[in-house]
């Protein structure tokens, strides 16, 4: 159901089908989050359900409003300003963008490492696909503000964290900010940004899963046992932070180049500076 829900959303051109896919996706992951019989897991599953249900309701409401006013159910025909604004915030909520990001660190902290990996990677695909399909209808200024806020907050809030899952959550928030920024200036760069984020996050979580590291102390303890693995994971982290000449630097460089070409010098400077706290806590 988890895979099917995402595939339905990504391949649909009708709002109701896309919404049904998102719902399947949400309902499929809730038992996965709450399968450990622990209060933290139950709390994480409840928070996840409430946030995703609210976002899904907003998506449904925006599409019904658009269909009522324009008579169009097609995803590409979203023309009503109220609907586009609602959809933007609903998808930002689903992806965990600031200022709607508060649920993500808590949910990841209450899940197992494997579940946290699924939430950080696979669960991002359906909302990003919807964003990609509706990008021409959405308000680019709002997307830019959301992207900028996320990149800054994702960096700053991760500074004093010791839990690896929370660090990955704030990394996810910052990367989604870069993704939104890429969407507004050149949707083609979005695909590279998303692919890099998914690959590097999967690599990092694989290290954490294989060493069972839930805190930074655990990582330090496992250093003598698997030095090669941790050296590779360090490179993955540096790449996530966007340190040249590593792969993760490429999408950020492309986004900054596009921003400068569009005369958005202040925005590009703030985006570049927002990577510094991220690099520091990595």
C-alpha positions as a printed NumPy array, in Angstrom:
array([[  0.   ,   0.   ,   0.   ],
       [  2.887,   2.337,   0.825],
       [  4.397,   1.937,  -2.655],
       [  1.018,   1.812,  -4.418],
       [ -0.203,   5.039,  -2.762],
       [  2.869,   6.966,  -3.938],
       [  2.673,   5.498,  -7.462],
       [ -1.047,   6.403,  -7.748],
       [ -0.353,  10.013,  -6.692],
       [  2.635,  10.356,  -9.015],
       [  0.804,   8.983, -12.05 ],
       [ -2.601,  10.644, -11.6  ],
       [ -3.899,  13.704, -13.423],
       [ -7.121,  13.956, -11.377],
       [ -7.236,  15.546,  -7.921],
       [ -9.377,  12.835,  -6.302],
       [ -7.017,  10.064,  -7.432],
       [ -3.984,  12.   ,  -6.198],
       [ -5.694,  12.569,  -2.847],
       [ -6.64 ,   8.88 ,  -2.562],
       [ -2.991,   7.947,  -3.219],
       [ -1.793,  10.288,  -0.45 ],
       [ -4.346,   8.814,   1.964],
       [ -3.262,   5.24 ,   1.168],
       [  0.32 ,   6.297,   1.734],
       [ -0.442,   7.845,   5.138],
       [ -2.592,   4.955,   6.364],
       [  0.038,   2.415,   5.279],
       [  2.877,   3.972,   7.289],
       [  0.97 ,   4.495,  10.559],
       [  1.114,   0.797,  11.612],
       [  4.816,   0.775,  10.634],
       [  5.513,   3.73 ,  12.978],
       [  3.482,   2.309,  15.877],
       [  4.61 ,  -1.325,  15.592],
       [  6.987,  -0.99 ,  18.572],
       [  4.672,  -1.15 ,  21.563],
       [  6.097,   1.927,  23.199],
       [  4.454,   5.227,  24.253],
       [  6.945,   7.215,  22.108],
       [  5.996,   5.205,  19.012],
       [  2.269,   5.646,  19.659],
       [  2.778,   9.379,  20.175],
       [  4.803,   9.625,  16.934],
       [  2.116,   7.723,  14.988],
       [ -0.644,   9.969,  16.396],
       [  1.26 ,  13.165,  15.559],
       [  2.045,  11.889,  12.066],
       [ -1.581,  10.933,  11.451],
       [ -2.97 ,  14.289,  12.644],
       [ -0.543,  16.348,  10.532],
       [ -0.983,  14.253,   7.388],
       [ -4.777,  14.151,   7.792],
       [ -4.887,  17.958,   8.148],
       [ -2.701,  18.398,   5.058],
       [ -4.807,  15.899,   3.063],
       [ -8.013,  17.687,   4.1  ],
       [ -6.51 ,  21.001,   2.916],
       [ -5.517,  19.441,  -0.431],
       [ -9.021,  18.02 ,  -0.889],
       [-10.613,  21.335,   0.104],
       [ -8.412,  23.336,  -2.293],
       [ -9.164,  20.977,  -5.209],
       [-12.937,  20.976,  -4.497],
       [-12.922,  24.786,  -4.269],
       [-11.049,  24.979,  -7.576],
       [-13.448,  22.493,  -9.224],
       [-16.457,  24.406,  -7.876],
       [-15.246,  27.734,  -9.272],
       [-13.679,  26.562, -12.554],
       [-15.286,  23.161, -13.23 ],
       [-11.82 ,  21.573, -13.621],
       [-10.618,  18.498, -11.68 ],
       [ -7.331,  18.231, -13.572],
       [ -4.16 ,  18.738, -11.49 ],
       [ -2.622,  21.039, -14.101],
       [ -5.728,  23.289, -14.157],
       [ -5.339,  24.753, -10.66 ],
       [ -6.032,  28.443, -11.3  ],
       [ -7.851,  29.803,  -8.24 ],
       [ -5.466,  31.864,  -5.997],
       [ -7.105,  30.611,  -2.759],
       [ -6.695,  26.999,  -3.889],
       [ -3.044,  27.449,  -4.862],
       [ -2.223,  29.043,  -1.501],
       [ -3.968,  26.246,   0.417],
       [ -2.209,  23.6  ,  -1.663],
       [  1.204,  25.235,  -1.081],
       [  0.778,  25.154,   2.695],
       [ -0.709,  21.641,   2.679],
       [  2.273,  20.259,   0.736],
       [  4.697,  22.242,   2.921],
       [  3.048,  20.606,   5.944],
       [  3.344,  17.149,   4.375],
       [  7.032,  17.678,   3.564],
       [  7.85 ,  19.226,   6.95 ],
       [  8.876,  22.689,   5.763],
       [  9.344,  25.517,   8.248],
       [  7.215,  27.028,   9.813],
       [  5.135,  23.799,   9.614],
       [  8.058,  21.549,  10.546],
       [  7.55 ,  20.926,  14.278],
       [  6.14 ,  17.422,  13.835],
       [  9.053,  15.961,  11.846],
       [ 11.835,  15.75 ,  14.513],
       [  9.337,  14.388,  17.071],
       [  7.964,  11.726,  14.715],
       [ 11.44 ,  10.58 ,  13.627],
       [ 12.58 ,  10.456,  17.254],
       [  9.648,   8.183,  18.152],
       [ 10.229,   5.803,  15.211],
       [ 12.822,   3.11 ,  14.578],
       [ 15.762,   4.004,  12.32 ],
       [ 14.288,   2.058,   9.374],
       [ 10.915,   3.826,   9.729],
       [ 12.716,   7.174,  10.031],
       [ 14.485,   6.362,   6.749],
       [ 11.133,   5.663,   5.021],
       [  9.601,   8.915,   6.34 ],
       [ 12.67 ,  10.938,   5.294],
       [ 12.89 ,   9.49 ,   1.775],
       [  9.946,   7.561,   0.287],
       [  7.252,   9.691,   1.966],
       [  8.636,  12.83 ,   0.284],
       [  8.085,  11.539,  -3.263],
       [  4.297,  11.937,  -3.598],
       [  4.085,  15.56 ,  -2.295],
       [  7.11 ,  16.577,  -4.409],
       [  5.459,  15.004,  -7.491],
       [  2.314,  17.086,  -6.824],
       [  4.446,  20.222,  -6.415],
       [  6.234,  19.464,  -9.681],
       [  2.913,  19.049, -11.528],
       [  1.361,  22.257, -10.159],
       [  4.456,  24.501, -10.08 ],
       [  3.205,  26.787, -12.883],
       [  0.04 ,  27.587, -10.91 ],
       [  1.687,  28.194,  -7.518],
       [  2.852,  31.546,  -6.154],
       [  6.638,  31.588,  -6.507],
       [  7.199,  34.271,  -3.857],
       [  5.47 ,  32.159,  -1.194],
       [  7.529,  29.112,  -2.214],
       [ 10.738,  31.147,  -1.98 ],
       [  9.878,  32.473,   1.491],
       [  9.057,  28.93 ,   2.692],
       [ 12.286,  27.608,   1.154],
       [ 14.417,  30.337,   2.716],
       [ 12.826,  29.906,   6.172],
       [ 13.338,  26.135,   6.04 ],
       [ 16.964,  26.34 ,   4.945],
       [ 17.724,  28.77 ,   7.793],
       [ 15.729,  27.035,  10.54 ],
       [ 16.847,  23.544,   9.482],
       [ 20.436,  24.697,   9.988],
       [ 19.998,  26.622,  13.24 ],
       [ 17.706,  24.204,  15.083],
       [ 19.985,  21.242,  14.418],
       [ 22.931,  22.838,  16.206],
       [ 22.372,  21.571,  19.761],
       [ 21.016,  18.104,  18.902],
       [ 22.637,  14.894,  20.124],
       [ 20.103,  12.391,  18.745],
       [ 21.025,  11.154,  15.252],
       [ 17.378,  10.896,  14.127],
       [ 16.683,  14.511,  15.116],
       [ 19.821,  15.657,  13.287],
       [ 18.579,  13.841,  10.163],
       [ 15.142,  15.458,  10.636],
       [ 16.61 ,  18.977,  10.679],
       [ 18.795,  18.034,   7.717],
       [ 15.599,  17.002,   5.904],
       [ 13.909,  20.342,   6.746],
       [ 16.895,  22.288,   5.371],
       [ 17.044,  20.179,   2.195],
       [ 13.327,  20.594,   1.531],
       [ 13.976,  24.35 ,   1.731],
       [ 16.598,  24.025,  -1.026],
       [ 14.144,  21.876,  -2.997],
       [ 11.426,  24.565,  -2.833],
       [ 13.978,  27.163,  -3.91 ],
       [ 14.981,  24.977,  -6.885],
       [ 11.316,  24.565,  -7.867],
       [ 10.742,  28.314,  -8.107],
       [ 13.718,  29.128, -10.332],
       [ 14.268,  26.002, -12.438],
       [ 12.132,  22.859, -11.942],
       [ 14.752,  20.753, -13.774],
       [ 17.261,  21.294, -10.947],
       [ 14.634,  19.958,  -8.505],
       [ 15.117,  16.438,  -9.817],
       [ 18.9  ,  16.542,  -9.221],
       [ 18.398,  18.062,  -5.741],
       [ 15.839,  15.4  ,  -4.778],
       [ 17.929,  12.515,  -6.15 ],
       [ 21.039,  13.69 ,  -4.267],
       [ 19.059,  14.17 ,  -1.059],
       [ 17.485,  10.691,  -1.303],
       [ 20.795,   8.947,  -2.077],
       [ 22.793,  10.683,   0.66 ],
       [ 20.066,  10.33 ,   3.302],
       [ 19.695,   6.622,   2.494],
       [ 23.485,   6.177,   2.747],
       [ 23.569,   7.97 ,   6.097],
       [ 20.631,   6.06 ,   7.572],
       [ 22.141,   2.762,   6.347],
       [ 25.239,   3.525,   8.439],
       [ 23.113,   4.388,  11.483],
       [ 21.032,   1.212,  11.056],
       [ 24.076,  -1.07 ,  10.654],
       [ 25.795,   0.406,  13.745],
       [ 22.479,   0.867,  15.678],
       [ 23.565,   4.431,  16.503],
       [ 20.762,   6.464,  18.052],
       [ 22.939,   9.174,  19.61 ],
       [ 26.24 ,  10.817,  18.717],
       [ 27.845,   8.935,  21.637],
       [ 26.819,   5.604,  20.029],
       [ 28.53 ,   6.686,  16.805],
       [ 31.703,   7.532,  18.74 ],
       [ 31.683,   4.122,  20.455],
       [ 31.275,   2.224,  17.162],
       [ 34.227,   4.097,  15.575],
       [ 36.911,   1.485,  16.503],
       [ 34.719,  -1.438,  15.328],
       [ 33.864,  -0.155,  11.833],
       [ 36.32 ,   2.655,  10.97 ],
       [ 35.871,   2.344,   7.172],
       [ 32.075,   2.536,   7.345],
       [ 32.186,   5.61 ,   9.561],
       [ 34.749,   7.286,   7.289],
       [ 32.368,   6.791,   4.349],
       [ 29.425,   8.052,   6.424],
       [ 31.457,  11.152,   7.319],
       [ 31.875,  11.834,   3.595],
       [ 28.099,  11.332,   3.118],
       [ 27.427,  13.887,   5.855],
       [ 29.844,  16.4  ,   4.361],
       [ 28.162,  15.851,   1.017],
       [ 24.728,  16.427,   2.629],
       [ 26.087,  19.701,   3.979],
       [ 27.11 ,  20.689,   0.445],
       [ 30.878,  20.785,   0.893],
       [ 32.815,  21.047,  -2.394],
       [ 34.1  ,  18.95 ,  -4.199],
       [ 31.58 ,  16.325,  -2.981],
       [ 28.43 ,  15.389,  -4.927],
       [ 26.02 ,  17.199,  -2.58 ],
       [ 27.659,  20.495,  -3.565],
       [ 26.427,  20.199,  -7.181],
       [ 22.666,  20.876,  -6.693],
       [ 23.374,  23.72 ,  -4.247],
       [ 25.842,  25.287,  -6.649],
       [ 23.318,  25.03 ,  -9.518],
       [ 20.566,  26.611,  -7.366],
       [ 22.847,  29.47 ,  -6.261],
       [ 23.952,  30.054,  -9.882],
       [ 20.303,  30.251, -11.012],
       [ 19.465,  32.65 ,  -8.151],
       [ 22.361,  34.936,  -9.107],
       [ 21.314,  34.819, -12.784],
       [ 17.832,  35.957, -11.69 ],
       [ 19.41 ,  38.898,  -9.779],
       [ 18.4  ,  37.468,  -6.388],
       [ 21.759,  38.198,  -4.769],
       [ 20.486,  38.654,  -1.2  ],
       [ 18.488,  35.404,  -1.344],
       [ 21.466,  33.458,  -2.714],
       [ 23.762,  34.898,   0.006],
       [ 21.324,  33.908,   2.784],
       [ 20.905,  30.419,   1.267],
       [ 24.69 ,  29.967,   1.074],
       [ 25.137,  31.14 ,   4.689],
       [ 22.35 ,  28.801,   5.857],
       [ 24.548,  25.808,   4.979],
       [ 27.21 ,  26.851,   7.517],
       [ 25.316,  25.773,  10.678],
       [ 24.367,  22.519,   8.899],
       [ 28.022,  21.825,   8.088],
       [ 28.964,  22.674,  11.673],
       [ 26.599,  20.15 ,  13.275],
       [ 27.443,  17.453,  10.712]])
